[in-house]
């Protein structure tokens, strides 16, 4: 079983976990069947303060506590793909999230980069690991760079198919998500947390 280190520090809320269902994101497209999402949260368990406007309006990503948190290499390997330049768009919670989700198929039809947003792929002897929805302009390693576990790669953003700043993490059999197969993985030697479970690296 492929084992990854935490690709972040601090408190993160688990969403779309394969520990709850496979395919975790409701589809096997783009080798995402075993992927997991982590949303940065504060000590009160919030990604951002909820106001009356939250239910009716989009929100700038800067309002969220996790926007700009460091994203770390969860495994040692070589960078084989980097995609940057996608905007960090407004977040969609409340009623705006409904309309946003209805346009997901349109983004999927445009291909992997429009779903993953800014991302990095690390190749190891066993898999290619993708870290997605990164902040524009924050990626600190180029293709061909050898990285060690724990190296800062980028910052958490809200690019691609994302309703609020978070990290999408997946492992696959090759660098082309359209042709690769999903690979299950563990995190720090443990099964992936279930939905709504908080991962706190300071308690691990």
C-alpha positions in Angstrom: 0.0 0.0 0.0 1.3 3.4 -0.9 1.8 5.5 2.2 2.0 9.3 2.1 3.0 11.9 4.7 0.7 14.7 5.7 0.9 17.3 2.9 0.2 20.1 5.3 0.4 21.2 9.0 -2.3 22.3 11.3 -6.0 21.5 11.4 -7.8 20.2 8.2 -11.3 18.8 7.7 -11.7 15.7 5.6 -14.2 15.6 2.7 -14.9 13.2 -0.1 -12.9 10.4 1.5 -12.6 7.0 -0.1 -13.0 5.7 3.5 -16.7 6.5 3.1 -17.2 5.5 -0.5 -15.4 4.6 -3.7 -15.4 6.4 -6.0 -14.8 9.1 -3.4 -15.8 12.0 -5.7 -18.7 10.2 -7.3 -16.8 9.4 -10.5 -13.8 7.3 -11.6 -12.9 9.9 -14.3 -9.4 11.3 -14.2 -8.2 8.6 -11.8 -10.0 10.3 -8.9 -11.8 7.3 -7.4 -9.4 7.1 -4.4 -8.9 10.8 -4.0 -9.5 12.8 -0.8 -10.1 16.5 0.0 -8.8 18.4 3.0 -10.3 21.8 4.0 -8.2 24.0 6.3 -10.0 25.1 9.4 -9.5 27.1 12.5 -9.6 26.1 16.2 -13.4 26.4 16.1 -13.7 24.1 13.1 -14.5 26.8 10.6 -13.0 27.3 7.2 -14.4 30.9 7.3 -16.8 32.8 9.4 -20.4 32.4 8.3 -22.5 35.5 7.9 -26.0 36.2 6.4 -24.3 37.1 3.1 -22.6 33.7 3.0 -25.9 32.1 2.0 -26.5 34.4 -1.0 -23.2 35.7 -2.3 -19.8 34.3 -3.4 -16.9 35.2 -1.1 -13.3 36.1 -1.9 -10.8 33.3 -1.1 -8.9 35.6 1.2 -11.7 35.4 3.8 -10.8 31.7 4.4 -8.3 30.8 7.1 -6.6 28.2 4.8 -6.0 30.4 1.8 -2.2 30.6 1.6 -1.4 27.8 4.0 1.8 25.9 2.9 1.3 22.6 0.9 4.1 20.1 1.5 5.4 17.2 -0.6 3.8 14.0 0.9 6.4 11.8 -0.7 9.9 12.0 -2.1 10.1 11.9 -5.9 10.5 13.9 -9.1 8.1 16.7 -10.3 6.7 15.5 -13.6 4.0 18.1 -14.1 3.3 21.6 -13.0 0.3 23.7 -14.0 0.0 27.3 -12.8 -1.7 30.5 -13.9 -5.3 29.6 -13.1 -7.1 32.3 -11.1 -8.1 31.8 -7.5 -11.8 32.4 -7.9 -14.5 33.4 -5.4 -15.7 30.7 -3.0 -19.2 29.3 -3.3 -21.1 28.4 -0.1 -24.8 28.4 0.7 -27.1 28.9 -2.3 -24.2 30.0 -4.7 -22.8 26.5 -4.3 -25.8 24.9 -6.0 -25.4 26.8 -9.2 -21.6 26.2 -9.1 -22.1 22.5 -8.8 -24.5 22.4 -11.8 -21.6 23.7 -14.0 -19.2 21.0 -12.9 -19.8 18.8 -16.0 -18.9 21.7 -18.2 -15.6 22.1 -16.5 -14.9 18.4 -16.6 -15.6 18.4 -20.4 -12.8 20.9 -20.8 -10.3 18.4 -19.2 -8.2 17.8 -16.2 -6.6 21.3 -15.7 -10.0 22.9 -15.5 -10.9 20.5 -12.6 -7.5 20.4 -10.9 -6.7 24.1 -11.3 -3.1 24.9 -10.4 -1.4 21.6 -9.5 1.8 19.6 -9.0 2.5 15.9 -9.8 5.2 14.0 -8.1 6.4 10.7 -9.6 7.7 7.9 -7.4 8.6 4.3 -8.3 5.0 3.3 -7.2 2.7 6.1 -8.3 2.2 9.6 -9.4 0.8 11.9 -6.7 -1.2 15.0 -7.6 -1.8 18.0 -5.3 -4.5 20.3 -6.7 -6.3 23.6 -6.3 -3.1 25.4 -5.5 -2.8 29.2 -5.2 -1.8 30.9 -8.4 1.9 31.9 -8.6 2.8 29.9 -5.4 4.3 26.7 -6.9 8.0 26.6 -5.9 9.3 23.6 -7.8 9.6 23.0 -11.6 9.4 19.9 -13.7 12.4 17.7 -13.2 13.0 18.9 -9.7 13.7 16.2 -7.1 11.8 16.9 -3.9 12.0 15.3 -0.5 9.1 14.6 1.8 8.0 17.7 3.7 9.4 20.2 1.2 7.1 23.2 0.7 5.7 23.0 -2.9 3.0 25.7 -3.0 0.2 27.4 -1.1 -3.4 26.3 -0.6 -5.6 28.0 -3.1 -9.0 28.0 -4.7 -8.3 27.3 -8.4 -10.1 24.8 -10.6 -13.2 23.0 -9.6 -13.3 24.2 -6.0 -16.0 25.7 -3.9 -13.6 27.0 -1.2 -9.9 26.8 -0.5 -8.8 23.2 0.0 -6.3 20.6 -1.1 -7.3 17.7 -3.4 -4.9 14.8 -3.0 -4.8 11.7 -5.3 -2.4 8.9 -6.4 -2.5 7.3 -9.8 -0.7 4.8 -12.0 0.8 7.4 -14.4 1.0 11.1 -15.2 -1.9 11.3 -17.5 -5.1 11.4 -15.4 -7.3 10.6 -18.4 -5.5 7.3 -18.9 -4.2 6.4 -15.4 -5.9 4.3 -12.8 -6.5 5.4 -9.2 -4.2 4.0 -6.5 -5.4 3.8 -2.9 -3.1 5.1 -0.2 -2.7 5.6 3.5 -1.7 8.7 5.4 1.2 8.5 7.9 0.7 4.8 8.1 -3.1 5.0 8.9 -6.2 4.5 6.8 -7.5 7.7 5.4 -9.8 9.6 7.7 -13.5 9.5 7.1 -15.7 12.5 6.1 -15.9 15.2 8.7 -13.0 13.9 10.6 -10.4 16.5 11.6 -6.7 15.9 10.9 -4.5 17.8 13.3 -0.8 17.3 12.6 0.1 18.6 16.0 -1.8 15.7 17.6 -0.4 13.0 15.3 
